[in-house]
Amino acid sequence: MSVEVEVDESDLAEMVEQVWESYLDPEGVSPLIPTYDENQPSEVHSSVSITGSWSGHVVYASSRAAAQRAAAAFLAMELEEVSEEDISDTLGELANIVGGNVKAMLPPGAQLSLPQVVLAPEASARFPNTERISGVYGMWEGEPVSISMWQSSTDNKEEGA
Amino acid sequence: MKILIADDSRVMRQIVVRTLRQAGFGDHDLVEAADGKEALDMATEQKPDLVISDWNMPHLTGIEVLRQLRAAGNNVKFGFVTSECTPEMKSAAEGAGAAFFIVKPFTAERFDEVFAPILG
């Protein structure tokens, strides 16, 4: 059997809140407002993989406008100054921060990958043999943002074909 | 004082620089390294007073940079800013001689708390 998942939705929500408090909404004026809608649309996403004591993925997904806004907040720039590279770097770092915090809550022996960024909807990504086990879904200044965890099934490890 | 900021993420280096300024340490000489190898070279050649390093970086990880510096007799003040934080990592950092361990996401208050005693 797989290890028991020790990271639940309230843990994820707390991590997300810290990210908002530190970088995206330090003034506390534009929080992520929960929608609880796991099917809300996205236009860009980033992910990190975790392997070892727990295996799966942490995925950050949002609209392009929300990613641009996040980059502007991260880099202290005006929205119109934000480049494509700024958006990619910011999305990668968001996946890295949340993934690193998730990893810290897992049993010892987990490895975190470098982030992967795809400027296409989360729905275009496939994580074979995984299921979504938790997530935080919300609107940030009217734009959709989600952070979800996908756990790999353990039956397929070490099996190639 | 000269402060070396080592992180393979350009965005995160900028956030560290900005947070140092927000915490009131913007007057120091800030230099940046984009991976572990560059961090080791710059820490050796430029003799910074403080190194603020990411953990997971290409070529050399932050802890490898710290260990190599100490092995070479370099006792620069060195600490980590990382999104990965486990008890094993913290104890490895302490064992190698790290002065602090800051977990991302961080705030200017956290920087002030950690760096005020170091930077004065």
Interface residues (C-beta under 8 A of the other chain):
Chain A: Q18 V19 E21 S22 Y23 P26 A71 F74 L75 A76 D86 D89 T90 G92 E93 N96 I97 G99 G100 N101 K103 A104 P108 L112 L114
Chain B: S9 R10 V11 M12 Q14 I15 R18 N56 T82 S83 E84 C85 T86 P87 E88 V103 K104 P105 F106 T107
